[in-house]
């Protein structure tokens, strides 16, 4: 007992304790042949060799296994490269009294951590450190056993735990003859059919054939039903398709996914999870991306229309003169498309400016003339679009009249002066760029103040509208072409992926730092014999008290 009685207690467990004692993560066993071949094993039989031999690539074999293989096939079992009997080098490897392979000079036993070389001209095998110390450093290129001369190119590296290239060539997963055996086995298994192993009577075969016929018939019926549903859904006279362009209807039939339409939005249909939890749904084992909805298609199309950066231009012919207006498709594409679509369809023809307030606005666009009617080009209401670049800042601004948030339809108004209190309450979609004299006449028309400022007499009537520039057609064409290209790329046969070479396997170069980073160009060396630069080191700049820039 004491105040330090719990000083060695830990309020946590280590990773080793978690893995060993508490059922934590265990490393998975490697399945199949993988890893570097042990030093004393033949690369063909994968068993310890008794008569070692090799080729110029330094991969070890047993002569009793390699020579018959080479005579029959004429290739190297390890690499698949052409190899003849005359290219095989018989190695003279010494054994100690315990029967272990060892270096005859240093008497060190060879194991998986040894660096072993062989002299190609004599076949003698040594530890690399013996050749390095007694031959390379003394510049005496003679065999350490029989004094036969050799060149540096005759020194073959048989084993080196630090040589990544040699380890990769000695890896079991890269041996050519094992890969050929794997391919043969896979081909044999792929050629065998499940029915080949089942004995069935003629009656059973008839039942199976009838079942397959019924399944094919049901699939065909389901496909025909789906096609009929698509035809009905994309019919131009369908009320839900009002205001949708023919191009949009064609695009909807393409079946583009959310990722292709929105870019990065990978939303699935939920069929996999649904079939997992409900027996009433067809079994689905793939998380297929779902088709984009109408709202998602419209959003992507409006984004493309905005990206074109083009404006629309319309002439509004009234009983008091013409108004030339500019429509900002590049900022508010939804509101712009609604106005351009209504103008192109002649929706405003014969409409009255049913409300004219001097020094404020002139409101129109209601076919009923009451101020409560009107519909959008899609038949209902549509959401607001606000942008800080479009405000009620001057005379001649066009904006939608509404009955509340996201309740825009066909009614619009033209301002006679700035009205900043309407910003972010009404969607601005354009402005008057010509016909200001007509706008003056509209402002000065006599009105009945008691009748909600309705113009007297014949009032101000919209005789017709002429659309000069409509960027929506170009946006539709680009949208359709883009989606068709993406769908074609999705349906195209996938090429086999090319596995890039590992960066760690790249050879080191003088101009690199480590394995990946390129070393900066070295400064020009000075004429000083010690190799120091001729430039003097610049003294660090003094900082005044209170300078915390480097803090």
ZALUMZA-997108 format. One record per residue (C-alpha): residue number from 1; residue in three letters; x, y, z. Coordinates in steps of 0.05 Angstrom, whole numbers. Example, Ala and Ser with C-alpha at 12.3 -4.5 7.8 and 13.67 -1.06 7.14 Angstrom:
! ZALUMZA-997108
[1, 'ala', [246, -90, 156]],
[2, 'ser', [273, -21, 143]],
END
This chain:
! ZALUMZA-997108
[1, 'unk', [0, 0, 0]],
[2, 'unk', [25, 70, -15]],
[3, 'unk', [13, 130, -58]],
[4, 'unk', [50, 97, -117]],
[5, 'unk', [14, 30, -114]],
[6, 'unk', [-20, 43, -181]],
[7, 'unk', [39, 77, -216]],
[8, 'unk', [48, 18, -265]],
[9, 'unk', [-25, 8, -280]],
[10, 'unk', [-45, 25, -351]],
[11, 'unk', [-113, 48, -372]],
[12, 'unk', [-105, 16, -441]],
[13, 'unk', [-81, -48, -473]],
[14, 'unk', [-26, -53, -524]],
[15, 'unk', [-35, -76, -596]],
[16, 'unk', [2, -141, -580]],
[17, 'unk', [-44, -156, -521]],
[18, 'unk', [-105, -141, -563]],
[19, 'unk', [-82, -188, -619]],
[20, 'unk', [-55, -244, -575]],
[21, 'unk', [-101, -246, -514]],
[22, 'unk', [-167, -211, -531]],
[23, 'unk', [-184, -239, -599]],
[24, 'unk', [-161, -179, -639]],
[25, 'unk', [-137, -175, -711]],
[26, 'unk', [-98, -234, -737]],
[27, 'unk', [-56, -231, -800]],
[28, 'unk', [-87, -271, -857]],
[29, 'unk', [-48, -329, -885]],
[30, 'unk', [-23, -321, -956]],
[31, 'unk', [-61, -367, -1003]],
[32, 'unk', [-22, -400, -1059]],
[33, 'unk', [51, -396, -1077]],
[34, 'unk', [82, -328, -1064]],
[35, 'unk', [146, -299, -1037]],
[36, 'unk', [220, -307, -1054]],
[37, 'unk', [245, -378, -1065]],
[38, 'unk', [293, -402, -1010]],
[39, 'unk', [366, -402, -1030]],
[40, 'unk', [377, -477, -1029]],
[41, 'unk', [315, -494, -1072]],
[42, 'unk', [309, -507, -1146]],
[43, 'unk', [265, -458, -1184]],
[44, 'unk', [235, -514, -1225]],
[45, 'unk', [220, -570, -1175]],
[46, 'unk', [216, -522, -1115]],
[47, 'unk', [256, -574, -1075]],
[48, 'unk', [327, -570, -1047]],
[49, 'unk', [377, -581, -1103]],
[50, 'unk', [434, -631, -1103]],
[51, 'unk', [470, -612, -1168]],
[52, 'unk', [464, -536, -1171]],
[53, 'unk', [466, -500, -1237]],
[54, 'unk', [443, -433, -1266]],
[55, 'unk', [441, -390, -1327]],
[56, 'unk', [468, -320, -1335]],
[57, 'unk', [408, -291, -1299]],
[58, 'unk', [432, -324, -1233]],
[59, 'unk', [368, -363, -1217]],
[60, 'unk', [387, -430, -1185]],
[61, 'unk', [363, -498, -1210]],
[62, 'unk', [378, -571, -1200]],
[63, 'unk', [415, -598, -1261]],
[64, 'unk', [375, -663, -1258]],
[65, 'unk', [311, -622, -1266]],
[66, 'unk', [333, -566, -1312]],
[67, 'unk', [371, -603, -1367]],
[68, 'unk', [313, -649, -1388]],
[69, 'unk', [265, -590, -1387]],
[70, 'unk', [312, -547, -1430]],
[71, 'unk', [323, -604, -1480]],
[72, 'unk', [248, -613, -1488]],
[73, 'unk', [224, -541, -1490]],
[74, 'unk', [285, -497, -1502]],
[75, 'unk', [263, -442, -1454]],
[76, 'unk', [280, -421, -1383]],
[77, 'unk', [227, -446, -1333]],
[78, 'unk', [235, -382, -1292]],
[79, 'unk', [229, -329, -1346]],
[80, 'unk', [205, -365, -1409]],
[81, 'unk', [264, -336, -1448]],
[82, 'unk', [301, -381, -1498]],
[83, 'unk', [353, -425, -1463]],
[84, 'unk', [398, -479, -1491]],
[85, 'unk', [436, -535, -1457]],
[86, 'unk', [502, -500, -1473]],
[87, 'unk', [478, -438, -1436]],
[88, 'unk', [470, -477, -1370]],
[89, 'unk', [528, -465, -1321]],
[90, 'unk', [544, -523, -1274]],
[91, 'unk', [562, -495, -1206]],
[92, 'unk', [615, -522, -1159]],
[93, 'unk', [586, -507, -1091]],
[94, 'unk', [622, -533, -1029]],
[95, 'unk', [590, -568, -969]],
[96, 'unk', [616, -569, -898]],
[97, 'unk', [619, -630, -851]],
[98, 'unk', [546, -618, -832]],
[99, 'unk', [524, -623, -904]],
[100, 'unk', [506, -549, -911]],
[101, 'unk', [527, -506, -970]],
[102, 'unk', [581, -457, -951]],
[103, 'unk', [636, -412, -978]],
[104, 'unk', [702, -449, -987]],
[105, 'unk', [742, -387, -969]],
[106, 'unk', [706, -356, -910]],
[107, 'unk', [672, -422, -889]],
[108, 'unk', [607, -383, -876]],
[109, 'unk', [544, -424, -886]],
[110, 'unk', [497, -399, -941]],
[111, 'unk', [427, -382, -919]],
[112, 'unk', [370, -336, -940]],
[113, 'unk', [408, -275, -912]],
[114, 'unk', [473, -288, -949]],
[115, 'unk', [499, -252, -1010]],
[116, 'unk', [526, -306, -1056]],
[117, 'unk', [562, -300, -1123]],
[118, 'unk', [589, -349, -1174]],
[119, 'unk', [645, -343, -1225]],
[120, 'unk', [615, -360, -1293]],
[121, 'unk', [680, -384, -1324]],
[122, 'unk', [696, -435, -1270]],
[123, 'unk', [629, -447, -1236]],
[124, 'unk', [659, -437, -1166]],
[125, 'unk', [612, -406, -1115]],
[126, 'unk', [635, -358, -1060]],
[127, 'unk', [608, -309, -1010]],
[128, 'unk', [606, -240, -1040]],
[129, 'unk', [649, -210, -985]],
[130, 'unk', [706, -258, -1003]],
[131, 'unk', [706, -237, -1076]],
[132, 'unk', [699, -164, -1057]],
[133, 'unk', [757, -164, -1008]],
[134, 'unk', [805, -210, -1044]],
[135, 'unk', [790, -194, -1117]],
[136, 'unk', [755, -128, -1127]],
[137, 'unk', [792, -86, -1075]],
[138, 'unk', [860, -115, -1095]],
[139, 'unk', [844, -110, -1169]],
[140, 'unk', [863, -183, -1176]],
[141, 'unk', [808, -216, -1218]],
[142, 'unk', [829, -288, -1209]],
[143, 'unk', [789, -346, -1183]],
[144, 'unk', [801, -357, -1109]],
[145, 'unk', [808, -433, -1118]],
[146, 'unk', [844, -445, -1183]],
[147, 'unk', [871, -375, -1200]],
[148, 'unk', [834, -373, -1267]],
[149, 'unk', [826, -302, -1293]],
[150, 'unk', [756, -274, -1301]],
[151, 'unk', [722, -208, -1318]],
[152, 'unk', [674, -169, -1274]],
[153, 'unk', [617, -189, -1321]],
[154, 'unk', [631, -262, -1304]],
[155, 'unk', [610, -251, -1231]],
[156, 'unk', [539, -276, -1226]],
[157, 'unk', [495, -256, -1167]],
[158, 'unk', [460, -318, -1142]],
[159, 'unk', [428, -291, -1079]],
[160, 'unk', [422, -222, -1046]],
[161, 'unk', [367, -204, -996]],
[162, 'unk', [377, -130, -1012]],
[163, 'unk', [372, -136, -1088]],
[164, 'unk', [299, -121, -1105]],
[165, 'unk', [306, -141, -1178]],
[166, 'unk', [335, -209, -1161]],
[167, 'unk', [282, -220, -1108]],
[168, 'unk', [228, -204, -1158]],
[169, 'unk', [257, -253, -1209]],
[170, 'unk', [262, -307, -1155]],
[171, 'unk', [191, -295, -1131]],
[172, 'unk', [147, -356, -1138]],
[173, 'unk', [90, -315, -1167]],
[174, 'unk', [133, -292, -1226]],
[175, 'unk', [159, -360, -1249]],
[176, 'unk', [138, -373, -1321]],
[177, 'unk', [127, -448, -1314]],
[178, 'unk', [80, -438, -1254]],
[179, 'unk', [41, -386, -1292]],
[180, 'unk', [32, -434, -1350]],
[181, 'unk', [6, -488, -1304]],
[182, 'unk', [-43, -439, -1273]],
[183, 'unk', [-69, -419, -1341]],
[184, 'unk', [-79, -492, -1361]],
[185, 'unk', [-117, -507, -1297]],
[186, 'unk', [-162, -446, -1305]],
[187, 'unk', [-176, -464, -1378]],
[188, 'unk', [-194, -535, -1358]],
[189, 'unk', [-240, -511, -1303]],
[190, 'unk', [-271, -459, -1349]],
[191, 'unk', [-285, -510, -1404]],
[192, 'unk', [-320, -558, -1356]],
[193, 'unk', [-394, -544, -1349]],
[194, 'unk', [-435, -555, -1287]],
[195, 'unk', [-483, -601, -1325]],
[196, 'unk', [-426, -647, -1345]],
[197, 'unk', [-422, -673, -1274]],
[198, 'unk', [-497, -685, -1266]],
[199, 'unk', [-532, -747, -1291]],
[200, 'unk', [-603, -729, -1312]],
[201, 'unk', [-658, -770, -1343]],
[202, 'unk', [-695, -749, -1406]],
[203, 'unk', [-753, -726, -1362]],
[204, 'unk', [-708, -682, -1320]],
[205, 'unk', [-677, -652, -1382]],
[206, 'unk', [-746, -635, -1409]],
[207, 'unk', [-765, -601, -1344]],
[208, 'unk', [-701, -559, -1345]],
[209, 'unk', [-712, -540, -1418]],
[210, 'unk', [-784, -519, -1403]],
[211, 'unk', [-761, -478, -1343]],
[212, 'unk', [-709, -442, -1386]],
[213, 'unk', [-762, -428, -1438]],
[214, 'unk', [-809, -398, -1385]],
[215, 'unk', [-753, -355, -1357]],
[216, 'unk', [-736, -328, -1426]],
[217, 'unk', [-810, -314, -1439]],
[218, 'unk', [-817, -277, -1373]],
[219, 'unk', [-755, -236, -1388]],
[220, 'unk', [-781, -217, -1457]],
[221, 'unk', [-848, -196, -1427]],
[222, 'unk', [-814, -155, -1374]],
[223, 'unk', [-771, -121, -1426]],
[224, 'unk', [-831, -105, -1470]],
[225, 'unk', [-868, -77, -1410]],
[226, 'unk', [-809, -33, -1393]],
[227, 'unk', [-805, -7, -1465]],
[228, 'unk', [-880, 9, -1464]],
[229, 'unk', [-871, 46, -1399]],
[230, 'unk', [-814, 88, -1428]],
[231, 'unk', [-854, 103, -1490]],
[232, 'unk', [-914, 127, -1448]],
[233, 'unk', [-869, 167, -1401]],
[234, 'unk', [-835, 204, -1459]],
[235, 'unk', [-897, 219, -1499]],
[236, 'unk', [-898, 293, -1517]],
[237, 'unk', [-973, 300, -1502]],
[238, 'unk', [-964, 274, -1431]],
[239, 'unk', [-982, 329, -1381]],
[240, 'unk', [-919, 317, -1341]],
[241, 'unk', [-877, 330, -1404]],
[242, 'unk', [-905, 399, -1417]],
[243, 'unk', [-850, 449, -1432]],
[244, 'unk', [-796, 396, -1441]],
[245, 'unk', [-758, 400, -1506]],
[246, 'unk', [-755, 341, -1554]],
[247, 'unk', [-680, 337, -1540]],
[248, 'unk', [-693, 330, -1465]],
[249, 'unk', [-742, 273, -1478]],
[250, 'unk', [-690, 237, -1520]],
[251, 'unk', [-637, 248, -1467]],
[252, 'unk', [-684, 219, -1414]],
[253, 'unk', [-691, 155, -1454]],
[254, 'unk', [-615, 145, -1455]],
[255, 'unk', [-615, 121, -1383]],
[256, 'unk', [-555, 162, -1361]],
[257, 'unk', [-533, 149, -1289]],
[258, 'unk', [-525, 201, -1235]],
[259, 'unk', [-449, 199, -1242]],
[260, 'unk', [-453, 214, -1316]],
[261, 'unk', [-503, 270, -1308]],
[262, 'unk', [-479, 305, -1245]],
[263, 'unk', [-406, 282, -1243]],
[264, 'unk', [-383, 249, -1178]],
[265, 'unk', [-453, 234, -1152]],
[266, 'unk', [-452, 158, -1150]],
[267, 'unk', [-522, 140, -1125]],
[268, 'unk', [-546, 69, -1130]],
[269, 'unk', [-616, 44, -1142]],
[270, 'unk', [-618, 8, -1075]],
[271, 'unk', [-638, -58, -1108]],
[272, 'unk', [-583, -97, -1074]],
[273, 'unk', [-603, -76, -1003]],
[274, 'unk', [-676, -83, -1021]],
[275, 'unk', [-668, -155, -1047]],
[276, 'unk', [-627, -172, -985]],
[277, 'unk', [-682, -151, -937]],
[278, 'unk', [-745, -168, -978]],
[279, 'unk', [-763, -233, -1011]],
[280, 'unk', [-813, -198, -1056]],
[281, 'unk', [-757, -164, -1096]],
[282, 'unk', [-714, -196, -1149]],
[283, 'unk', [-645, -217, -1126]],
[284, 'unk', [-591, -165, -1142]],
[285, 'unk', [-518, -175, -1125]],
[286, 'unk', [-487, -113, -1158]],
[287, 'unk', [-492, -42, -1133]],
[288, 'unk', [-512, -12, -1201]],
[289, 'unk', [-518, 63, -1207]],
[290, 'unk', [-589, 87, -1215]],
[291, 'unk', [-614, 128, -1273]],
[292, 'unk', [-616, 203, -1263]],
[293, 'unk', [-684, 234, -1247]],
[294, 'unk', [-717, 291, -1286]],
[295, 'unk', [-696, 342, -1234]],
[296, 'unk', [-623, 319, -1238]],
[297, 'unk', [-625, 322, -1314]],
[298, 'unk', [-655, 392, -1312]],
[299, 'unk', [-602, 415, -1261]],
[300, 'unk', [-545, 389, -1304]],
[301, 'unk', [-576, 420, -1367]],
[302, 'unk', [-584, 488, -1333]],
[303, 'unk', [-513, 484, -1308]],
[304, 'unk', [-490, 473, -1380]],
[305, 'unk', [-534, 531, -1404]],
[306, 'unk', [-503, 576, -1352]],
[307, 'unk', [-433, 554, -1372]],
[308, 'unk', [-444, 575, -1445]],
[309, 'unk', [-442, 647, -1422]],
[310, 'unk', [-493, 669, -1475]],
[311, 'unk', [-552, 716, -1468]],
[312, 'unk', [-621, 714, -1500]],
[313, 'unk', [-654, 772, -1536]],
[314, 'unk', [-729, 783, -1546]],
[315, 'unk', [-772, 839, -1575]],
[316, 'unk', [-838, 851, -1539]],
[317, 'unk', [-887, 886, -1586]],
[318, 'unk', [-937, 927, -1547]],
[319, 'unk', [-993, 974, -1567]],
[320, 'unk', [-949, 1033, -1546]],
[321, 'unk', [-884, 1011, -1579]],
[322, 'unk', [-832, 957, -1578]],
[323, 'unk', [-788, 937, -1520]],
[324, 'unk', [-722, 901, -1535]],
[325, 'unk', [-701, 860, -1474]],
[326, 'unk', [-638, 822, -1456]],
[327, 'unk', [-649, 755, -1420]],
[328, 'unk', [-592, 731, -1374]],
[329, 'unk', [-588, 657, -1391]],
[330, 'unk', [-516, 658, -1365]],
[331, 'unk', [-537, 674, -1294]],
[332, 'unk', [-609, 650, -1283]],
[333, 'unk', [-619, 594, -1335]],
[334, 'unk', [-684, 567, -1306]],
[335, 'unk', [-719, 634, -1304]],
[336, 'unk', [-691, 652, -1372]],
[337, 'unk', [-715, 587, -1404]],
[338, 'unk', [-785, 598, -1376]],
[339, 'unk', [-790, 668, -1407]],
[340, 'unk', [-759, 648, -1474]],
[341, 'unk', [-803, 586, -1478]],
[342, 'unk', [-867, 626, -1465]],
[343, 'unk', [-847, 679, -1515]],
[344, 'unk', [-831, 627, -1569]],
[345, 'unk', [-898, 592, -1556]],
[346, 'unk', [-937, 659, -1563]],
[347, 'unk', [-963, 653, -1492]],
[348, 'unk', [-959, 729, -1481]],
[349, 'unk', [-996, 747, -1545]],
[350, 'unk', [-1057, 790, -1527]],
[351, 'unk', [-1038, 796, -1453]],
[352, 'unk', [-1050, 863, -1419]],
[353, 'unk', [-1004, 902, -1372]],
[354, 'unk', [-1058, 898, -1320]],
[355, 'unk', [-1022, 940, -1268]],
[356, 'unk', [-982, 1003, -1281]],
[357, 'unk', [-954, 1043, -1222]],
[358, 'unk', [-918, 1107, -1241]],
[359, 'unk', [-846, 1112, -1215]],
[360, 'unk', [-850, 1038, -1195]],
[361, 'unk', [-868, 981, -1243]],
[362, 'unk', [-912, 957, -1300]],
[363, 'unk', [-937, 886, -1289]],
[364, 'unk', [-964, 838, -1342]],
[365, 'unk', [-960, 767, -1369]],
[366, 'unk', [-1027, 742, -1343]],
[367, 'unk', [-1072, 716, -1399]],
[368, 'unk', [-1134, 725, -1354]],
[369, 'unk', [-1118, 798, -1342]],
[370, 'unk', [-1137, 791, -1268]],
[371, 'unk', [-1067, 788, -1238]],
[372, 'unk', [-1080, 720, -1208]],
[373, 'unk', [-1071, 674, -1268]],
[374, 'unk', [-1015, 649, -1311]],
[375, 'unk', [-971, 586, -1312]],
[376, 'unk', [-899, 571, -1327]],
[377, 'unk', [-875, 537, -1390]],
[378, 'unk', [-875, 471, -1350]],
[379, 'unk', [-947, 481, -1327]],
[380, 'unk', [-936, 496, -1254]],
[381, 'unk', [-893, 540, -1210]],
[382, 'unk', [-817, 541, -1207]],
[383, 'unk', [-765, 561, -1155]],
[384, 'unk', [-732, 629, -1146]],
[385, 'unk', [-662, 643, -1174]],
[386, 'unk', [-625, 699, -1138]],
[387, 'unk', [-557, 725, -1157]],
[388, 'unk', [-519, 785, -1130]],
[389, 'unk', [-504, 808, -1201]],
[390, 'unk', [-578, 816, -1217]],
[391, 'unk', [-613, 868, -1174]],
[392, 'unk', [-667, 921, -1181]],
[393, 'unk', [-614, 974, -1190]],
[394, 'unk', [-642, 1016, -1247]],
[395, 'unk', [-699, 1030, -1295]],
[396, 'unk', [-720, 975, -1343]],
[397, 'unk', [-705, 915, -1300]],
[398, 'unk', [-746, 851, -1316]],
[399, 'unk', [-766, 806, -1259]],
[400, 'unk', [-820, 755, -1242]],
[401, 'unk', [-881, 773, -1201]],
[402, 'unk', [-899, 719, -1150]],
[403, 'unk', [-946, 703, -1094]],
[404, 'unk', [-891, 681, -1047]],
[405, 'unk', [-827, 642, -1044]],
[406, 'unk', [-814, 594, -1103]],
[407, 'unk', [-882, 612, -1134]],
[408, 'unk', [-859, 641, -1201]],
[409, 'unk', [-903, 630, -1262]],
[410, 'unk', [-912, 673, -1324]],
[411, 'unk', [-926, 742, -1295]],
[412, 'unk', [-868, 791, -1299]],
[413, 'unk', [-858, 865, -1288]],
[414, 'unk', [-813, 921, -1314]],
[415, 'unk', [-786, 973, -1266]],
[416, 'unk', [-791, 1048, -1278]],
[417, 'unk', [-737, 1063, -1226]],
[418, 'unk', [-692, 1026, -1178]],
[419, 'unk', [-727, 984, -1125]],
[420, 'unk', [-675, 953, -1080]],
[421, 'unk', [-728, 930, -1030]],
[422, 'unk', [-749, 877, -1081]],
[423, 'unk', [-680, 845, -1083]],
[424, 'unk', [-679, 771, -1062]],
[425, 'unk', [-755, 771, -1063]],
[426, 'unk', [-767, 770, -1137]],
[427, 'unk', [-724, 735, -1190]],
[428, 'unk', [-691, 784, -1237]],
[429, 'unk', [-678, 753, -1306]],
[430, 'unk', [-663, 811, -1354]],
[431, 'unk', [-669, 884, -1372]],
[432, 'unk', [-694, 931, -1426]],
[433, 'unk', [-638, 949, -1475]],
[434, 'unk', [-680, 984, -1528]],
[435, 'unk', [-747, 1020, -1534]],
[436, 'unk', [-741, 1065, -1474]],
[437, 'unk', [-788, 1115, -1507]],
[438, 'unk', [-842, 1061, -1507]],
[439, 'unk', [-827, 1048, -1434]],
[440, 'unk', [-838, 1122, -1420]],
[441, 'unk', [-906, 1119, -1456]],
[442, 'unk', [-926, 1058, -1415]],
[443, 'unk', [-908, 1093, -1351]],
[444, 'unk', [-950, 1155, -1368]],
[445, 'unk', [-1013, 1117, -1389]],
[446, 'unk', [-1074, 1138, -1349]],
[447, 'unk', [-1096, 1088, -1296]],
[448, 'unk', [-1154, 1078, -1248]],
[449, 'unk', [-1122, 1083, -1180]],
[450, 'unk', [-1183, 1053, -1145]],
[451, 'unk', [-1180, 992, -1191]],
[452, 'unk', [-1110, 971, -1170]],
[453, 'unk', [-1078, 1020, -1220]],
[454, 'unk', [-1107, 985, -1281]],
[455, 'unk', [-1097, 1024, -1345]],
[456, 'unk', [-1160, 1058, -1372]],
[457, 'unk', [-1191, 1045, -1439]],
[458, 'unk', [-1154, 996, -1484]],
[459, 'unk', [-1095, 999, -1436]],
[460, 'unk', [-1027, 970, -1456]],
[461, 'unk', [-1031, 905, -1495]],
[462, 'unk', [-975, 857, -1515]],
[463, 'unk', [-986, 846, -1589]],
[464, 'unk', [-933, 792, -1596]],
[465, 'unk', [-862, 771, -1580]],
[466, 'unk', [-803, 756, -1626]],
[467, 'unk', [-745, 713, -1600]],
[468, 'unk', [-680, 733, -1635]],
[469, 'unk', [-629, 693, -1594]],
[470, 'unk', [-644, 630, -1553]],
[471, 'unk', [-582, 593, -1526]],
[472, 'unk', [-624, 535, -1500]],
[473, 'unk', [-621, 499, -1567]],
[474, 'unk', [-545, 499, -1566]],
[475, 'unk', [-545, 476, -1494]],
[476, 'unk', [-592, 419, -1511]],
[477, 'unk', [-546, 396, -1568]],
[478, 'unk', [-484, 397, -1525]],
[479, 'unk', [-520, 363, -1467]],
[480, 'unk', [-544, 306, -1511]],
[481, 'unk', [-476, 297, -1545]],
[482, 'unk', [-439, 296, -1478]],
[483, 'unk', [-485, 244, -1447]],
[484, 'unk', [-482, 200, -1509]],
[485, 'unk', [-406, 201, -1507]],
[486, 'unk', [-405, 182, -1433]],
[487, 'unk', [-455, 126, -1443]],
[488, 'unk', [-415, 99, -1503]],
[489, 'unk', [-352, 99, -1460]],
[490, 'unk', [-389, 63, -1405]],
[491, 'unk', [-416, 9, -1452]],
[492, 'unk', [-350, 0, -1489]],
[493, 'unk', [-312, -64, -1472]],
[494, 'unk', [-263, -52, -1417]],
[495, 'unk', [-190, -63, -1432]],
[496, 'unk', [-149, -104, -1384]],
[497, 'unk', [-117, -57, -1333]],
[498, 'unk', [-42, -46, -1341]],
[499, 'unk', [-7, -53, -1274]],
[500, 'unk', [46, 1, -1270]],
[501, 'unk', [116, -17, -1247]],
[502, 'unk', [127, -2, -1173]],
[503, 'unk', [166, 61, -1159]],
[504, 'unk', [206, 22, -1108]],
[505, 'unk', [233, -22, -1163]],
[506, 'unk', [260, 36, -1203]],
[507, 'unk', [336, 39, -1202]],
[508, 'unk', [368, 94, -1161]],
[509, 'unk', [401, 149, -1201]],
[510, 'unk', [451, 201, -1183]],
[511, 'unk', [401, 256, -1193]],
[512, 'unk', [349, 229, -1145]],
[513, 'unk', [338, 234, -1070]],
[514, 'unk', [316, 167, -1042]],
[515, 'unk', [268, 131, -1089]],
[516, 'unk', [219, 185, -1111]],
[517, 'unk', [243, 257, -1105]],
[518, 'unk', [288, 288, -1157]],
[519, 'unk', [349, 322, -1129]],
[520, 'unk', [357, 396, -1146]],
[521, 'unk', [413, 414, -1194]],
[522, 'unk', [478, 422, -1156]],
[523, 'unk', [511, 491, -1157]],
[524, 'unk', [572, 499, -1200]],
[525, 'unk', [634, 476, -1164]],
[526, 'unk', [687, 528, -1149]],
[527, 'unk', [760, 522, -1164]],
[528, 'unk', [777, 511, -1091]],
[529, 'unk', [813, 445, -1081]],
[530, 'unk', [770, 429, -1020]],
[531, 'unk', [707, 432, -1063]],
[532, 'unk', [675, 490, -1024]],
[533, 'unk', [635, 543, -1059]],
[534, 'unk', [668, 608, -1076]],
[535, 'unk', [608, 647, -1051]],
[536, 'unk', [607, 666, -978]],
[537, 'unk', [549, 645, -935]],
[538, 'unk', [501, 702, -925]],
[539, 'unk', [491, 721, -852]],
[540, 'unk', [420, 713, -826]],
[541, 'unk', [380, 777, -826]],
[542, 'unk', [370, 808, -758]],
[543, 'unk', [298, 815, -735]],
[544, 'unk', [275, 871, -692]],
[545, 'unk', [244, 858, -625]],
[546, 'unk', [170, 845, -632]],
[547, 'unk', [175, 811, -702]],
[548, 'unk', [136, 747, -694]],
[549, 'unk', [133, 729, -769]],
[550, 'unk', [173, 665, -757]],
[551, 'unk', [137, 645, -694]],
END
